Amino acid sequence: MYLGIDIGSSTSKAVIIDNAENLISQSVVPLGTGTEGSQQAIEKALKNAGLDASAIKKTVVTGYGRMLYENSDKQITEISCHARGISKCLDGVHSLIDIGGQDSKFIKLSPDGYVENFVINEKCAAGTGRFLEVVGRVVGEDIDRLSALADKGKEGVNISNTCTVFAESEMISQLAKGKKIEDVTLGALKSIASRVAGMCSRLSYGNDVIAMSGGVALNKRLVQEIQKELDTEIKVPDDPQTIGALGAALYAKEL
C-alpha cells in the first residue's frame, strides 16, 4: 500500500492506493498545517481501509505544510501532485486550475500527466480559498453555503479591490448601503473568477480541456463564473479535495 498526504493551510487529506493504483481509502480533515490534522487524516484513512500503519510501504507528503511533516519518504510540491492526481482521475486534461487556501495556480500538463508549465498567484489572497473565508465572515454564512447564496443573487455587486483587506471593507460598505447579501456574495465570486481568469491568461490555453481541483472546486457557482470568464467548460472530479493526496500516493508508488 502507498500513502499520499496533502497538508493544506486549512485542511489535511490522505489517500491510500494499492500496487495496481486502485483507490483503497481517502479522508479529509478540517485541520491544516501546524495542527494534528495530518495525523488524524492518516488514521482515518487507515481505519476506513481496515489497515495498520505497517501496511504502508512508502509515503509522500505534499501541500502547504509538507516541510513540517517528518515521517514521509519524500516531499513533493502540490503543483506536481495535483497534476498527477487529476491525470489519474480525468482523461484528456491539458490544463488544471488549483485554488488553494493561500494561492492559486494554473498548470499546463504533459500528455503523461506531469507538469509542463505553470503560473502561480501568491501576492494576494483575493483569488484564493482564504478570500472565500473572508466572504463568509462578512455575509455571516458558512463557506459551504456561499454557492447557494450567490445563486440567489440577481446582479452581482462589483468588488473591485484586489487586496483582501480592502475588498472586505468594500463588501461591508456595500452591505451598509443596502445591497443584498446574495448580490454581494455573487459579486465576490465574480471577482475571484476574474482574478483566476487573469492568471490563466498568462499561459496560452486555447482549446485545452481544463479541470479544477482543490476544495474551492466544490463551490459550483464559482466554477460556473470561472467558466464564463474563460469561455470554456471546466471539468471537476468527484473528489476535488483529495486530488493532491492522490498524486502524492502515485508518486509514493514510484519510489
C-alpha positions in Angstrom: 0.0 0.0 0.0 1.1 3.6 -0.7 0.1 6.7 1.2 -0.2 10.3 -0.1 -0.7 13.1 2.4 -1.7 16.7 1.4 -1.4 19.2 4.2 -3.1 22.4 3.3 -3.5 25.7 5.2 -6.9 24.7 6.5 -7.5 21.0 5.7 -5.5 17.8 5.7 -6.1 14.9 3.2 -4.8 11.4 3.0 -5.2 8.8 0.2 -4.1 5.1 0.2 -3.7 3.2 -3.1 -2.5 -0.3 -3.8 0.1 -1.7 -6.2 -2.3 -1.5 -9.1 -3.1 2.2 -8.3 -6.6 1.4 -7.1 -8.0 3.8 -4.6 -8.3 1.9 -1.3 -9.2 4.8 1.0 -9.3 8.5 1.4 -10.0 11.1 4.1 -10.4 14.8 4.6 -10.0 16.5 8.0 -10.8 20.2 8.5 -7.4 20.9 10.2 -4.4 22.2 8.4 -0.7 22.9 8.8 0.5 23.3 12.4 -2.2 21.0 13.8 -2.8 17.3 14.3 -4.8 17.3 11.0 -2.3 15.3 9.1 -2.1 12.5 11.7 -5.9 12.5 12.0 -6.3 12.2 8.2 -3.9 9.3 8.1 -5.6 7.5 11.0 -9.0 8.0 9.4 -7.8 6.7 6.0 -6.2 3.6 7.6 -9.3 2.9 9.7 -11.6 3.2 6.6 -9.4 0.7 4.8 -9.1 -1.6 7.8 -5.3 -1.3 7.6 -2.5 -1.0 10.1 0.2 1.6 9.5 2.7 -1.2 8.9 0.8 -2.0 5.6 2.1 1.3 4.1 5.3 0.7 2.0 6.0 4.3 1.0 4.7 7.7 1.9 4.8 11.1 0.0 3.7 14.3 1.5 2.6 17.5 -0.3 0.9 20.8 0.3 1.4 24.0 2.2 2.6 22.2 5.3 4.7 19.5 3.7 8.0 20.8 5.0 6.8 20.4 8.6 5.9 16.7 8.2 8.8 14.4 9.1 7.5 10.9 8.7 7.5 10.7 4.9 9.8 9.1 2.3 9.7 12.2 0.2 8.2 15.8 0.0 6.8 16.9 -3.4 5.2 20.2 -4.4 1.5 20.3 -4.7 1.8 21.5 -8.3 3.3 18.2 -9.3 0.9 16.2 -7.1 -2.2 17.9 -8.4 -1.1 17.3 -11.9 -0.6 13.6 -11.3 -3.8 13.2 -9.4 -6.0 14.9 -12.0 -4.5 13.0 -14.8 -5.4 9.8 -13.0 -9.0 10.8 -12.4 -9.9 12.5 -15.7 -8.8 11.6 -19.2 -7.5 14.1 -21.7 -7.0 17.0 -19.4 -4.5 19.6 -20.7 -4.6 22.3 -18.0 -5.6 22.5 -14.4 -6.8 25.3 -12.1 -5.9 24.6 -8.4 -7.2 27.2 -5.9 -5.7 26.6 -2.5 -6.1 28.5 0.8 -3.0 30.6 0.3 -2.5 30.8 -3.5 -4.0 29.8 -6.9 -2.2 28.0 -9.7 -2.8 27.3 -13.4 -0.9 24.3 -14.5 -0.2 23.0 -18.1 0.1 19.2 -18.2 2.1 17.0 -20.5 0.3 14.0 -22.2 1.6 11.7 -19.5 0.3 13.8 -16.6 3.3 15.7 -15.5 3.9 19.4 -15.2 4.8 21.1 -18.4 4.5 24.7 -17.2 2.6 26.7 -14.6 1.8 30.2 -13.2 1.1 31.0 -9.6 -0.6 33.9 -7.9 0.5 34.2 -4.3 0.9 38.0 -4.0 -2.6 38.5 -2.5 -5.3 36.2 -1.1 -8.1 37.9 -3.1 -8.2 35.0 -5.6 -7.8 32.1 -3.1 -9.8 30.0 -0.7 -8.8 32.4 2.1 -10.8 35.1 0.4 -13.9 32.8 0.5 -13.5 32.5 4.2 -13.5 36.3 4.4 -16.6 36.5 2.2 -18.3 34.0 4.5 -17.4 36.0 7.6 -18.7 39.3 6.0 -22.1 37.8 4.9 -22.4 35.6 8.0 -22.6 32.3 6.2 -20.6 29.1 6.3 -18.2 28.8 3.4 -20.0 25.7 2.0 -23.2 27.7 1.7 -21.8 30.6 -0.4 -22.5 28.9 -3.7 -26.2 28.5 -2.9 -26.4 32.1 -1.6 -24.8 33.5 -4.7 -27.3 31.6 -6.8 -30.0 33.8 -5.3 -28.2 36.9 -6.4 -29.8 38.9 -9.3 -27.0 41.3 -10.0 -23.5 40.8 -8.6 -22.2 43.9 -6.8 -18.8 44.9 -8.3 -16.0 44.2 -5.9 -13.0 46.0 -7.5 -10.3 45.9 -4.9 -7.5 43.3 -5.5 -6.4 43.4 -1.8 -8.3 41.1 0.5 -8.3 43.7 3.3 -9.7 46.4 1.1 -12.1 44.0 -0.6 -13.5 43.1 2.8 -14.1 46.7 3.6 -15.7 47.2 0.2 -18.1 44.4 0.8 -19.0 45.7 4.2 -19.6 49.2 2.7 -21.9 47.8 0.0 -23.9 46.0 2.6 -24.2 49.2 4.6 -25.5 50.9 1.5 -28.4 48.4 1.4 -27.0 46.0 -1.2 -28.4 42.5 -0.7 -26.2 39.8 0.9 -26.7 37.4 -2.1 -25.7 40.1 -4.6 -22.6 41.0 -2.6 -21.7 37.3 -2.4 -22.2 36.8 -6.1 -20.1 39.9 -6.8 -17.3 38.4 -4.6 -17.3 35.2 -6.5 -17.2 37.0 -9.8 -14.2 39.0 -8.6 -12.4 35.7 -7.7 -13.3 34.3 -11.1 -11.9 37.4 -12.8 -8.6 37.1 -11.0 -8.3 33.4 -11.8 -9.0 34.1 -15.4 -6.4 36.8 -15.5 -3.9 34.3 -14.0 -4.8 31.7 -16.7 -4.3 34.2 -19.5 -0.6 34.3 -18.6 -0.4 30.9 -20.3 -2.0 30.1 -23.6 -4.8 27.5 -23.1 -6.5 27.7 -26.5 -8.8 24.7 -26.8 -7.4 22.9 -23.8 -9.6 20.6 -21.7 -9.4 22.4 -18.3 -10.0 20.8 -15.0 -10.2 22.2 -11.5 -9.0 20.6 -8.2 -8.9 21.6 -4.6 -11.7 22.3 -2.0 -12.7 25.5 -3.8 -13.9 23.4 -6.7 -16.8 22.3 -4.5 -18.2 25.9 -4.9 -20.3 25.2 -8.0 -21.2 28.8 -8.6 -17.6 29.9 -8.6 -16.8 27.2 -11.1 -19.6 28.5 -13.3 -18.2 32.0 -13.1 -14.7 30.9 -14.0 -16.2 29.0 -17.0 -17.9 32.3 -18.1 -14.6 34.2 -17.8 -12.6 31.6 -19.7 -15.5 30.8 -22.2 -14.9 27.1 -21.8 -16.1 24.1 -19.8 -14.2 23.2 -16.7 -14.2 19.5 -15.5 -14.4 18.9 -11.8 -13.6 15.4 -10.4 -15.8 13.6 -7.9 -13.5 14.3 -5.0 -11.6 17.5 -5.9 -10.2 18.0 -2.4 -8.2 14.7 -2.4 -6.5 15.2 -5.9 -3.2 16.4 -4.4 -3.1 13.5 -1.9 -3.9 11.1 -4.7 -1.0 12.4 -6.8 1.3 12.1 -3.7 0.3 8.5 -3.4 1.0 7.8 -7.0 4.5 9.4 -6.6 5.0 7.2 -3.5 4.4 4.1 -5.6 7.2 5.2 -7.9 9.8 5.5 -5.1 
